[in-house]
């Protein structure tokens, strides 16, 4: 560790009011005086509902950063994904494909559309959806026309592929794009964790027909709760905005032309988002420095996600595989350092016991069993990292 050179910005203390039982939390938001200033402006102006200048400002900053032609800010990443799936035609009696490792919100949005999920195992190196398993499944267990693909066993239409960018890392997007085009399956990107991640110079969430972002309290940029829909399709952007506003078509009358949702983002939350986006490059730099720190002290002692040559991850949450992950987690907990395992594989959740799982070696379970996510807050101080390193070293020396 003594040979590791770390930027002095890591000595900057937490500036967060987040309450936690741990001295070093897993992921705490990083807020400064700017967020407070913009919130005060909302309160003093009276614009504290789902209208106000900060909503448009926030959407514009997201457009500028991601280069997505259209951005619609909504109340959560889950709401954004629900709207995105509905926009591409995910509906009752259809199937949607997604990786078996993801936060449960990814599949919950599929259920909201009354569709059924198909889970595909992850690549053992990148922990992203395995495109080879996907291709084999579509070629051998499905049939397709010029417009649609159907699952042979159920005759149900495959209405979307939900490509989740796990932990802000990216898989082989080019290969998955080609597969989706060949089989006429709409590509929806769940980039909830991937703000600031790029593939071949393009931002995550801008490759599919629709993409989404999340601004939950643990994300790199947070609004406390919030999300956004990204698309290059103007028609989709208008439909999404319409649905998110209860499908109300008149400013003067309560007239609604279809089923809508209360998915609007309040102006105060957008104000926080504007302040956060003003320091996005700083936040991303801190994430990379933290990742480099862990990579240095754990090299040869643990395994973490492989980064493809064309990918630029955002290093949102550093997660590694340890042979004695349970022991190390307990050791860190005893020292008031918070950790988490990766998400429980979706196919093993009780509501999915009858869902199709495409796999050969079940890497999802192997990765889950050994996984441990380590503190990755932007506000980590150098003394925090030194403490984590010391406890990790002690845990790694312990026999299983």
N, C-alpha and C positions, 0 to 999 in steps of 0.2 A: 504494500500500500504506500510505502514511503516514496516510491518512484513515480507515483501518480500525480500529475499536475492538474489541479482543478481551478477553474476560474474563480476569482474573488466574489463573483455575484452569488456564489453558493453560501457566502457568509451572511447574506441578507436575511434577516429573521422573518418568521411568519408574520403576515399582516392579515390575519383572518380571525373572525369571531367564532369559528367553528368549535363546538363543544365536543370533547371526546374523552373517553375513559383511559385512552392511551396517551402517554407522553409524546410518542411519535406515531401519528395516525397514518393509515394507508394512503389516503388521498384527501387532502384538505384544499378547499378553494383558496385562491390567492387574490385578495381584494385590497385595494388601496383607497386613498382619498378621492380618486376620480369617480369610482362607483358611488360613493356617498354624495358627491357633488351633483351627479346626474340624477340620483334618486330625489334629492332635495328639490331639484328643478321640476321634476314630475309632480311632487306634492304641492309645491307653491303654485304651479300653473293649473292644478286641478285635473291634469290628464293622468289619471291613475287606473283607467280601465283599458279596454282593448283597442283604444285609439290614441293617437298622439305621435309627435314627430320622431320619437326614438325608434318606433317600429320600422318606419321607412329607412331611417339611418342605419339601423342594424342590418336590414336586408341588403342595403347598398354595400355595406362593408363586406358582407359575405359574398356578394357578387364580385366585388373587386378582388377579393382574396382567392376565391375558388375559380373565377372566370366562368361561372355558370350563368347562362343568359337570363334565367329566371330563378328567383328564390322567394319562397313563401315561408315566413316565420310562423310557427305554431306552438301549442302549449307544451309539447313534449316530443322526444324522439319517437316514442311509441305511436303517438297520434300521427306524426309525420309518416311513419311506415304504414300505418293503417290507410291513410289517404293515398299514399303511393301505390299500394297494392290494389286498392279499389280503382285507381286511375288506369291501371294496365289490364284490368279485367279479371282480377282474382275474385271468385264468387263461389256460391254454394255448388257442391258437386264437382269442384275442380281440385287440382293438386298443385302445391307449391313446393319447390325443392329448396333446401337450405342446409348449411353445414351442421353437423351434429354437436359441435362445440360453439356455443354462443350464449349470451345472456338471454333469459327466457322471453324477454320482450319481443325478440325477433320472431319467435313462433307464435306468441300471443296474438300478434297482429294478423297472422294467417288465420287463426281461429276466429278473430273478429269478423273476418270476411266469410265465415262459414265454410272455409276451404279446409283441406286436409294436408298436413305436411308429409313430405318425404325427406328423410335425413340422409345425408351423404357424409361419410367419414372424412377426417381431415388428413392433409399431408403431414407425415411424421416430422418433417423438417420446418415447414413454415407455419404449421397449425392452422392453415386455411383450407377451405374446401378442396378436396382432391379432384382435379379436373380429369384425371385418367379414369377414376371410378365413375365419375359423372358421364363421361363419353361412353364407357362400356355399358352402363345402365341404359342410356338412351338408344344405343345401337341394338341392344339385344332384348330389352324388355319393353320397348316402346315402338310405335310406328308413327310416321308423320306424313302430312300432306304439304302442299305449298304454303299453307297458312297456319297449321296447328300440329301439335304433337300429342299423342294419346298413350296412356299406359295400357299395355295389352291386357293385363290381368283384370283390370277394373273398367276399362274403356273410358276412363275419366281424362279430361283434357288437362295438360300441364300448363297452368296459366301464368306461372312466373318462376324465375330462379332468383332467390334472395341471396345475394353474394355479401356475406358479412366480412368486414375487414377486422378480424380479431386482434384486439390490443393495439390497434393503430398500425399493424403491419399489413402487407399486401401480398397476395399470391400472384399467380400467372393470369393476370386480367386479360391479356391478349388472347390466350387460348380459350378462356371461358367466353369471351365475346364471340369468338368464331363458332364455338359450339352452340351458343344461343341463336346466332344468326342462321346456322345450318338447320336447326330444329325449330325455328320460328317460335322461340320462347322469350318473352319479354324479360330483360335483365333489370332487376331492381337492386341497387346497391345500398346495403345497410352500413353506412359509414359513420354510425353513431359515435364510434371511438376514434375516428380517423381524420378529424379536422387537422390540417397541416401535413397530411401524408400525400405523397405524389407517386405516380407511376408513369414513367417515360415523360416526365415533365408536366403531366396533367393531374389535377387534383382528384383525390378519391371522391366518389359520388357523382362524377361527371361523365362516366363511361356508359352507364346504363340508360335506359329510357327515362328512369327516374332514380334519384338518389336521396338519401336522408342524412341529417346530422342530428346529434343530441347535445344539449347544453345543460345536462343534469349537473348536480353539485360536484360530482367527482370528475367531470370532464376537463380538458385543457382550458377551454373557454366555457364558462358557466354563466347561466342567467338565473341560477337557483333551480329552475325547471324550465325546459323549453326545447324546441327542436326546429328543424327547417327542412323543407322539401326543395330539392334542386332538380331542374330539368331544362332541357333545350327546347322543349315543346311548349309553345305559348298556350295552346288549347288546354294542355294538362295543367299548366300553372293557373289558368283561370278557373278550371273546374275545382282544383284543390282549394284555392282561396274561397270559392263559393261554398263548397262543402264545409270548410272550417268555420264559416260564419253562418251556420245553421241554414244554409241554402236560401238565404234571404235575398230577394231580388229588388227590393225597393227600400230606399232610405227613409221614406215617409210612412210606409205601411208595413205591417207584419204579414207580408205575403211571401210564402216559401213554395218553390216549385218542385222540390224533391226532398228526400230525407237528408238532413245535414247533421253537423256536429258542433258542439261548443269547444272548438279546438284553437281559439284565437290566443295569441300571446299578448299579455298585458303590457302596457307601455313601460311601467317601472322595471319589469324584467328585461325588456328590450334595452332600457337605459343601462342596466348592468352589462348587457352584452356588448353595447357600443364601447363602454370603458374597457372591457376585456379585450375586444378586438384591437384596440389601440396599442396593446402591448403583446400581441400575438407572437411576434418574432422573439421577444424576450422569453415568453413562456415556453416556446418550442426549444429554444437554446438550453434552457434549464433542464428540460426533459432529456435532451441528448446528453448533457453533462452527467446527469444522474445515471442514465443507462451506461455510459462509459465507465463510471465509477464502479458499478456492480460488475460489469464485464471484466474489469481489471482484477478485482479481488476474487472473482469466482472462476476465472479461466482455468480449465482443467479439473474443476471441482463440481461443476453443474452444467446443464445444457439449457439453452434458451432458443427462441425463435431464430431460424435462419432468415436472412434478408436477401432477396433476389437482387441481381445486378441492376435491374431496371426500376427497383423500388426505393423510395425514400420514406421510411416509416416516421411516425411522430413520437415514438417511444412513450406512449401514454402511460402504460403501467408495466413496469419490469416484472416479468414472471419467468421463473426458472424451474427446472426439474431436478430434484434431489432424491437420492436413494433413501435418505432418512428424513423426508420432508415433514412428517408428523413430529419427529423429535425436534427438528430445527424450529418449527412453528411454536412448539411449547416453550422452547428456550427463549425465543424472541418475546413471547407473551409474558413470560416471567419478568422480563426486563422492560415491560410497558411499551413494547414495539408491536404495532398491529400488522397482521398478515392476513391473507385470504388464499384459499385454494381457487383454481380456475373454476368456471361454471360446471355444474354437474351435467354430464352428457344428456342431451335432450331426449334421446330415445329411451332412457332409463327412468324418466319421470313418469309417475303413475298414469297421467292422462294420455301418454303416448305409447303405452305398452302394446297396442295393436297396429302402430304405424310402421310403415316400411323403413328399414334402415339398410342402406347400401354400404357394404364394407367387406373387407377381406381379413384385416388384422386388428380391427377395432382400436386404432391408435387413439381415438377419443378417450377411451377409458384408461389406456396406458399413460397418456399425458395428464389426464385428470388426477390419477392416483399419486403421481410424483410431484404435482405442481405446487408452487408457492409464489404468490404475488407479494412483492416487497414494497415498503414505503416509497412512493414516487411523487410526493407533493412538490410543487414548485417552490414552496417555502422552506424546504429542508435546509438546515444549516450544516456547515462542515462538521461541527461536533456531533450532530445527529448521525451523519453518515459514518463517522468514526466509531460511534457507539454500535451502530448496526453491524459494521464490519467486524468488530471485536466479538460480538455475540455470535455472528455467523461462523467465525473461525472456531469458536468453542463448540458450536453445534456440529460442525463438520468433522471435528476431531472425535466426537462421541461415536461409540460403536452402536450399530442398529440392534 
